[in-house]
Amino acid sequence: MEIIRSNFKSNLHKVYQAIEEADFFAIDGEFSGISDGPSVSALTNGFDTPEERYQKLKKKERYIVISKVDEEERKRREQQKHAKEQEELNDAVGFSRVIHAIANSGKLVIGHNMLLDVMHTVHQFYCPLPADLSEFKEMTTCVFPRLLDTKLMASTQPFKDIINNTSLAELEKRLKETPFNPPKVESAEGFPSYDTASEQLHEAGYDAYITGLCFISMANYLGSFLSPPKIHVSARSKLIEPFFNKLFLMRVMDIPYLNLEGPDLQPKRDHVLHVTFPKEWKTSDLYQLFSAFGNIQISWIDDTSAFVSLSQPEQVKIAVNTSKYAESYRIQTYAEYMGRKQEEKQIKRKWTEDGWKEADSKRLNPQCIPYSLQNHYYHNNSFTAPSTVGKRNLSPSQEEAGLEDGVSGDISDTELEQTDSCAEPLSEGRKKAKKLKRMKKELSPAGSISTNSPATLFEVPDTW
């Protein structure tokens, strides 16, 4: 059946039952339709670090429209706004029960290119997004102990060489063909539109449905490498563990995924240059400037700077030397750029910390500093990038990158009542994070293959 706002409360027990019975969950928030400030493609570039990408996705622009109204109309609007906010709050608090039930189950949660889905879900139904990436990783793995991104899975061996397009629609079609064996699924009564013969792409429920189908097809394909081959591979098989908690990073040239359980990849980038130039310059001007260096890739940062990737690292020194006497532009290595950026960050942090120390010394009770003030400098350091939709361009344009038994526990109403509030202090969120982390350790996956199995074939590589 379809669960919507009007019947959510009366059918919540059915949702809990479904969570207990499920082998895994597939999610899709359909956040690509959100137009709240500059688009993701306008804010990001191909040489973002994982920390930079997180800060950019976390940042939201707000637009406020001010109009002149009389006092009576103003009061009416205030009442309508308050009623709507209260309704939305009640809905969010209610649905947070589902999110916590999924988290408490410890089961695998699957998505396709799911970083934004995860960020929005954590932010809306658990707690505000942490200030930095490391805290976000810890928080996310506590909320969702096991995540799997089908876009990353399809972009990795042994799938990479036989799947050319990893967009969800094309992936679903490819996985119906040889050598894959798609699962046979009967649509629930009253849901003929969820038959993949009649596509309903970009409807969140349908996209989540075919994401689940894609996972089953790819997981079962891994079973063909076993001896003897295994037709069905469960969501708790060790064969798929290499893909856990790695979220696909869209349009990053040399860091394919965000690693939620360890350090992220750190490519050398010794072939990358940072270039500053006049605001009037376009992509064609950069191509002309580097015409003597063969094929290049350009990633815009803002109106007056970009990263330029050369085909050969030994050309970097030559390119830097050519700008020594130039007046209109400046070229430096990626290492020099990041070094100076880090120095500026440390200076700013030291200045802010020194300012707070001086302020603290004047307070009678420094322990009573509000949480928001303690973290003020973190917010000041949030990455800000102006929107340059007209000029930004990735050059050349990048195509789409390429339980045997269910483990479930009783979900008590007491636990859910304790986790209803989505406006609680972050300290409370961290307490829940520690609780969920203990649960995660208790829910260690049951192995289904020997240590000499070919599971090593499917390691997500450190280099791309």
C-alpha positions as CSV (number, residue, x, y, z in Angstrom):
1,M,0.0,0.0,0.0
2,E,1.0,3.6,-0.4
3,I,1.9,5.5,2.8
4,I,1.2,9.2,2.7
5,R,0.7,12.0,5.2
6,S,-3.0,11.4,5.7
7,N,-2.6,7.6,6.5
8,F,0.9,7.6,8.0
9,K,0.0,7.4,11.7
10,S,-2.7,4.8,11.3
11,N,-0.4,2.5,9.3
12,L,2.9,3.1,11.2
13,H,2.7,-0.4,12.7
14,K,2.8,-1.8,9.1
15,V,5.9,0.2,8.4
16,Y,7.6,-1.2,11.5
17,Q,6.6,-4.7,10.4
18,A,8.0,-4.1,6.9
19,I,11.3,-2.9,8.5
20,E,11.6,-6.1,10.5
21,E,10.9,-8.3,7.5
22,A,13.1,-6.5,5.0
23,D,16.6,-7.8,3.9
24,F,17.6,-4.3,2.9
25,F,16.2,-0.9,2.2
26,A,16.5,1.2,-1.0
27,I,16.0,4.9,-0.7
28,D,15.7,7.9,-3.0
29,G,14.9,11.4,-1.9
30,E,14.6,12.8,-5.5
31,F,16.5,15.9,-4.3
32,S,17.7,16.7,-7.8
33,G,14.5,18.8,-8.1
34,I,15.4,21.1,-5.3
35,S,16.3,24.6,-6.5
36,D,17.3,26.3,-3.3
37,G,20.2,28.6,-4.3
38,P,22.9,27.7,-6.8
39,S,22.9,24.3,-8.3
40,V,25.3,21.6,-7.2
41,S,27.1,21.6,-10.6
42,A,27.6,25.4,-10.3
43,L,29.1,25.1,-6.8
44,T,31.4,22.1,-7.5
45,N,34.5,21.5,-9.6
46,G,36.5,18.4,-10.7
47,F,39.3,18.9,-8.2
48,D,37.3,19.4,-5.0
49,T,38.7,17.6,-2.0
50,P,36.1,15.5,-0.1
51,E,36.1,18.1,2.7
52,E,35.4,20.9,0.2
53,R,32.7,18.9,-1.5
54,Y,31.0,18.2,1.8
55,Q,31.1,21.9,2.7
56,K,29.6,22.9,-0.6
57,L,26.8,20.4,-0.5
58,K,26.0,21.4,3.1
59,K,25.8,25.1,2.3
60,K,22.4,26.4,1.4
61,E,21.5,29.8,0.1
62,R,18.3,31.4,1.3
63,Y,16.2,33.9,-0.6
64,I,13.8,36.2,1.3
65,V,11.1,38.1,-0.5
66,I,9.9,41.2,1.4
67,S,6.6,42.9,0.7
68,K,4.6,45.7,2.3
69,V,1.3,44.5,3.9
70,D,-1.1,46.0,6.4
71,E,-1.2,44.8,10.0
72,E,-4.3,42.6,9.7
73,E,-2.8,40.8,6.7
74,R,0.5,40.4,8.4
75,K,-1.1,38.7,11.4
76,R,-3.1,36.4,9.1
77,R,0.1,35.4,7.3
78,E,1.9,34.8,10.6
79,Q,-0.9,32.5,11.7
80,Q,-0.8,30.6,8.5
81,K,2.9,30.3,8.6
82,H,2.9,29.1,12.2
83,A,0.2,26.5,11.4
84,K,2.1,25.2,8.4
85,E,5.4,25.0,10.3
86,Q,3.6,23.1,13.2
87,E,2.2,20.7,10.7
88,E,5.6,20.1,9.0
89,L,7.2,19.7,12.4
90,N,4.6,17.0,13.4
91,D,5.2,15.2,10.2
92,A,9.0,15.3,10.5
93,V,8.8,14.1,14.1
94,G,6.5,11.3,13.0
95,F,8.7,10.2,10.1
96,S,11.8,10.4,12.2
97,R,10.4,7.2,13.9
98,V,10.9,5.4,10.6
99,I,14.4,6.7,10.2
100,H,15.3,5.6,13.7
101,A,13.7,2.2,13.2
102,I,15.8,1.7,10.1
103,A,18.9,2.8,11.9
104,N,18.2,0.5,14.9
105,S,17.7,-2.5,12.5
106,G,21.3,-2.2,11.4
107,K,20.3,-3.5,7.9
108,L,21.8,-2.4,4.6
109,V,20.6,0.8,3.1
110,I,21.0,1.2,-0.6
111,G,20.9,4.3,-2.9
112,H,22.1,5.5,-6.2
113,N,24.5,8.4,-6.2
114,M,23.2,8.8,-2.6
115,L,25.4,11.4,-0.9
116,L,22.8,14.1,-1.0
117,D,20.1,11.7,0.0
118,V,22.1,10.7,3.1
119,M,23.0,14.3,4.0
120,H,19.4,15.5,3.7
121,T,18.0,12.6,5.7
122,V,20.5,13.0,8.5
123,H,19.9,16.7,8.7
124,Q,16.1,16.6,8.5
125,F,15.4,13.6,10.7
126,Y,18.4,13.1,13.0
127,C,20.4,16.2,13.8
128,P,22.0,19.2,12.1
129,L,24.8,18.4,9.8
130,P,28.2,18.6,11.7
131,A,30.6,21.4,10.9
132,D,33.3,19.2,9.4
133,L,33.5,16.0,7.3
134,S,35.1,13.8,9.9
135,E,32.2,14.4,12.3
136,F,29.7,13.8,9.5
137,K,31.3,10.5,8.7
138,E,31.1,9.4,12.4
139,M,27.5,10.6,12.6
140,T,26.4,8.9,9.4
141,T,27.8,5.5,10.2
142,C,26.0,5.6,13.5
143,V,22.7,6.5,11.9
144,F,23.2,4.1,8.9
145,P,25.7,1.4,9.9
146,R,25.8,0.0,6.4
147,L,25.3,2.0,3.2
148,L,25.9,0.9,-0.4
149,D,25.9,3.2,-3.4
150,T,24.9,1.3,-6.6
151,K,26.5,4.0,-8.8
152,L,29.9,3.3,-7.2
153,M,29.3,-0.4,-7.3
154,A,28.6,-0.3,-11.1
155,S,31.7,1.9,-11.6
156,T,34.0,-0.7,-10.0
157,Q,35.4,-4.0,-11.0
158,P,34.1,-6.5,-12.0
159,F,31.3,-4.3,-13.4
160,K,33.3,-1.4,-14.7
161,D,34.3,-3.1,-18.0
162,I,30.8,-4.4,-18.8
163,I,28.7,-1.4,-17.8
164,N,29.2,1.7,-19.9
165,N,26.7,4.1,-18.4
166,T,25.9,4.2,-14.7
167,S,22.9,6.6,-14.8
168,L,20.1,4.8,-13.0
169,A,17.8,4.4,-16.0
170,E,20.6,3.0,-18.3
171,L,22.0,0.8,-15.5
172,E,18.6,-0.8,-14.9
173,K,18.3,-1.6,-18.7
174,R,21.9,-3.0,-18.9
175,L,21.3,-5.3,-15.9
176,K,18.5,-7.0,-17.7
177,E,20.9,-8.2,-20.3
178,T,23.6,-10.9,-20.4
179,P,25.6,-11.8,-18.2
180,F,23.2,-10.5,-15.6
181,N,20.1,-12.3,-14.4
182,P,17.5,-9.8,-13.2
183,P,15.2,-10.8,-10.3
184,K,11.6,-11.7,-11.1
185,V,9.4,-9.3,-9.1
186,E,5.6,-9.2,-9.0
187,S,4.2,-5.8,-8.5
188,A,2.0,-5.2,-5.5
189,E,-1.7,-5.0,-6.1
190,G,-2.7,-1.5,-7.2
191,F,0.8,-0.5,-8.3
192,P,1.1,-1.4,-12.0
193,S,3.3,1.7,-12.6
194,Y,6.0,0.0,-10.6
195,D,6.4,-2.5,-13.4
196,T,9.7,-1.5,-15.1
197,A,8.0,-2.0,-18.5
198,S,6.4,1.3,-18.0
199,E,9.1,3.7,-16.7
200,Q,8.3,6.3,-14.1
201,L,11.7,7.8,-13.6
202,H,12.4,10.6,-11.1
203,E,9.5,9.6,-9.0
204,A,11.2,8.9,-5.7
205,G,9.4,5.6,-4.9
206,Y,10.0,4.2,-8.4
207,D,13.7,5.2,-8.4
208,A,14.2,3.6,-5.1
209,Y,12.5,0.4,-6.4
210,I,14.7,0.1,-9.5
211,T,17.8,0.9,-7.3
212,G,16.9,-2.1,-5.3
213,L,16.6,-4.2,-8.5
214,C,20.0,-3.0,-9.7
215,F,21.6,-4.0,-6.4
216,I,20.1,-7.5,-6.5
217,S,21.2,-8.1,-10.1
218,M,24.8,-6.9,-9.4
219,A,25.0,-8.8,-6.1
220,N,23.8,-12.0,-7.7
221,Y,26.4,-11.6,-10.5
222,L,29.2,-11.6,-7.9
223,G,28.0,-15.1,-6.9
224,S,29.0,-16.4,-10.4
225,F,32.7,-16.0,-9.3
226,L,32.3,-18.6,-6.5
227,S,33.0,-22.3,-6.9
228,P,30.5,-23.6,-7.1
229,P,28.6,-20.6,-8.4
230,K,25.9,-19.1,-6.2
231,I,22.6,-17.9,-7.8
232,H,21.5,-15.7,-5.0
233,V,23.8,-13.4,-2.9
234,S,22.2,-11.9,0.1
235,A,22.5,-8.4,1.5
236,R,24.7,-9.7,4.3
237,S,27.2,-11.6,2.2
238,K,30.8,-10.9,2.5
239,L,31.0,-10.6,-1.2
240,I,29.5,-7.1,-1.1
241,E,31.3,-5.8,2.0
242,P,34.0,-4.1,-0.1
243,F,31.3,-1.7,-1.4
244,F,30.0,-0.8,2.1
245,N,30.1,2.9,3.3
246,K,31.7,4.3,0.2
247,L,29.5,7.0,-1.4
248,F,30.0,8.0,-5.0
249,L,31.4,11.5,-5.6
250,M,29.9,13.1,-8.7
251,R,32.2,15.0,-11.1
252,V,35.4,14.6,-9.1
253,M,38.1,13.6,-11.5
254,D,40.4,11.5,-9.3
255,I,38.5,10.8,-6.1
256,P,35.6,8.5,-7.0
257,Y,34.1,8.1,-3.6
258,L,33.7,9.4,0.0
259,N,35.0,6.8,2.5
260,L,32.8,6.9,5.5
261,E,34.9,4.5,7.5
262,G,38.4,5.8,7.0
263,P,40.6,8.4,5.3
264,D,39.7,9.5,1.9
265,L,41.9,9.0,-1.2
266,Q,44.6,11.7,-1.6
267,P,45.8,11.7,-5.2
268,K,49.1,13.4,-5.9
269,R,47.7,15.9,-8.4
270,D,51.2,16.8,-9.4
271,H,49.9,17.5,-12.9
272,V,47.4,20.1,-11.8
273,L,47.9,23.8,-11.9
274,H,46.0,26.6,-10.2
275,V,45.5,29.6,-12.5
276,T,44.2,33.1,-11.7
277,F,43.2,35.5,-14.4
278,P,41.0,38.5,-15.3
279,K,37.2,38.2,-14.8
280,E,36.6,38.6,-18.5
281,W,38.4,35.4,-19.4
282,K,36.5,32.4,-20.8
283,T,37.3,28.7,-21.2
284,S,38.6,29.4,-24.7
285,D,41.2,31.8,-23.3
286,L,42.5,29.1,-21.0
287,Y,42.7,26.7,-23.9
288,Q,44.7,29.2,-25.9
289,L,47.0,29.9,-22.9
290,F,47.9,26.2,-22.6
291,S,47.7,25.4,-26.3
292,A,51.4,24.3,-26.3
293,F,50.8,21.6,-23.7
294,G,48.4,19.3,-25.6
295,N,45.3,17.9,-24.0
296,I,44.2,19.7,-20.9
297,Q,41.2,19.6,-18.5
298,I,39.7,22.7,-17.0
299,S,37.7,23.0,-13.7
300,W,36.4,26.4,-12.9
301,I,36.6,27.6,-9.2
302,D,35.1,31.0,-9.6
303,D,35.1,34.0,-12.0
304,T,38.8,34.5,-11.8
305,S,40.4,31.1,-11.0
306,A,40.4,27.6,-12.3
307,F,42.3,24.3,-12.0
308,V,44.0,23.2,-15.2
309,S,45.1,19.5,-15.5
310,L,48.0,18.8,-17.9
311,S,48.5,15.4,-19.5
312,Q,52.1,15.1,-18.3
313,P,53.4,16.1,-14.8
314,E,56.8,17.1,-16.3
315,Q,55.2,19.9,-18.1
316,V,54.1,21.6,-14.9
317,K,57.5,23.4,-14.2
318,I,57.5,24.8,-17.8
319,A,54.0,26.1,-17.4
320,V,54.7,27.8,-14.1
321,N,57.9,29.4,-15.5
322,T,55.9,31.0,-18.4
323,S,53.8,33.0,-15.9
324,K,56.7,34.6,-14.0
325,Y,56.6,37.7,-16.0
326,A,53.0,37.7,-17.0
327,E,50.9,40.6,-15.7
328,S,47.3,39.4,-16.4
329,Y,47.5,35.9,-15.1
330,R,49.4,33.8,-12.5
331,I,50.1,30.0,-12.5
332,Q,51.1,28.0,-9.4
333,T,51.2,24.3,-8.7
334,Y,48.3,22.5,-6.9
335,A,50.6,21.8,-4.0
336,E,51.5,25.5,-3.6
337,Y,47.9,26.5,-3.9
338,M,46.8,24.1,-1.2
339,G,49.7,25.0,1.0
340,R,48.9,28.7,1.0
341,K,45.2,27.9,1.5
342,Q,46.0,25.8,4.6
343,E,48.3,28.6,6.0
344,E,45.5,31.1,5.6
345,K,43.0,28.7,7.3
346,Q,45.4,28.2,10.2
347,I,46.0,32.0,10.6
348,K,42.3,32.6,10.6
349,R,41.6,29.8,13.1
350,K,44.4,31.1,15.4
351,W,43.1,34.7,15.2
352,T,39.6,33.4,16.1
353,E,40.8,31.2,18.9
354,D,42.8,34.0,20.4
355,G,39.8,36.3,20.2
356,W,37.7,33.8,22.1
357,K,40.4,33.3,24.7
358,E,40.4,37.0,25.3
359,A,36.6,37.1,25.6
360,D,36.6,34.0,27.8
361,S,39.0,35.6,30.3
362,K,36.4,38.4,30.8
363,R,33.6,36.0,31.7
364,L,32.9,34.9,35.2
365,N,31.7,31.5,34.1
366,P,33.3,30.4,30.8
367,Q,31.7,27.0,31.0
368,C,28.3,28.6,30.2
369,I,29.2,29.7,26.7
370,P,26.4,28.7,24.4
371,Y,27.0,25.9,22.0
372,S,26.3,28.1,19.0
373,L,29.0,30.6,20.2
374,Q,31.6,27.8,20.9
375,N,31.2,26.8,17.3
376,H,31.0,30.2,15.8
377,Y,34.4,30.0,14.1
378,Y,33.5,26.8,12.4
379,H,30.7,28.6,10.6
380,N,32.9,31.4,9.7
381,N,35.2,29.0,8.0
382,S,32.5,27.4,5.9
383,F,33.4,27.3,2.2
384,T,31.7,29.9,0.1
385,A,31.7,29.9,-3.6
386,P,29.9,32.4,-5.8
387,S,27.6,31.2,-8.5
388,T,29.1,31.3,-12.0
389,V,26.7,29.1,-13.9
390,G,27.5,30.9,-17.2
391,K,31.2,30.1,-17.1
392,R,31.7,26.9,-15.2
393,N,32.6,24.0,-17.3
394,L,34.3,20.6,-16.9
395,S,36.5,20.3,-19.9
396,P,36.2,18.0,-21.7
397,S,32.7,17.3,-20.4
398,Q,32.6,14.1,-18.3
399,E,30.0,11.4,-19.1
400,E,28.2,9.4,-16.5
401,A,30.9,7.4,-14.7
402,G,31.0,4.6,-15.8
403,L,20.9,-11.4,6.0
404,E,21.0,-14.6,4.7
405,D,18.5,-14.2,7.6
406,G,17.3,-10.7,8.5
407,V,18.7,-9.4,11.7
408,S,16.0,-7.4,13.5
409,G,15.1,-6.5,17.0
410,D,12.0,-5.4,18.6
411,I,11.5,-1.6,18.2
412,S,10.1,-0.3,21.4
413,D,7.8,2.7,21.5
414,T,9.9,4.0,24.4
415,E,13.0,4.1,22.3
416,L,11.2,5.8,19.5
417,E,9.6,8.4,21.8
418,Q,13.0,9.2,23.0
419,T,14.2,9.9,19.5
420,D,11.2,11.9,18.2
421,S,12.6,15.4,18.5
422,C,14.6,16.5,15.5
423,A,15.4,19.9,17.2
424,E,17.4,18.5,20.1
425,P,20.9,19.7,21.0
426,L,23.7,18.2,19.1
427,S,25.1,16.8,22.3
428,E,22.0,14.6,22.5
429,G,22.6,13.5,18.9
430,R,26.1,12.5,19.9
431,K,24.7,10.4,22.8
432,K,22.5,8.6,20.3
433,A,25.4,8.2,17.9
434,K,27.4,6.4,20.6
435,K,24.4,4.2,21.3
436,L,24.0,3.3,17.7
437,K,27.8,2.7,17.3
438,R,27.5,0.0,20.1
439,M,24.6,-1.5,18.2
440,K,26.7,-1.5,15.0
441,K,29.5,-3.5,16.6
442,E,27.0,-6.1,17.9
443,L,25.5,-6.5,14.4
444,S,28.6,-7.9,12.7
445,P,27.7,-9.4,9.3
446,A,27.5,-13.1,9.1
447,G,30.0,-14.5,6.6
448,S,28.9,-16.8,3.9
449,I,32.2,-17.6,2.1
450,S,35.6,-18.8,3.1
451,T,38.7,-16.7,3.5
452,N,40.1,-18.2,0.3
453,S,37.1,-17.0,-1.7
454,P,37.4,-14.6,-4.6
455,A,35.9,-11.7,-2.6
456,T,39.3,-9.9,-3.0
457,L,38.4,-9.5,-6.7
458,F,35.9,-6.9,-5.7
459,E,38.0,-4.6,-3.6
460,V,37.2,-0.9,-4.3
461,P,40.6,0.3,-5.5
462,D,42.7,3.0,-3.8
463,T,43.4,4.5,-7.2
464,W,41.0,5.0,-10.1
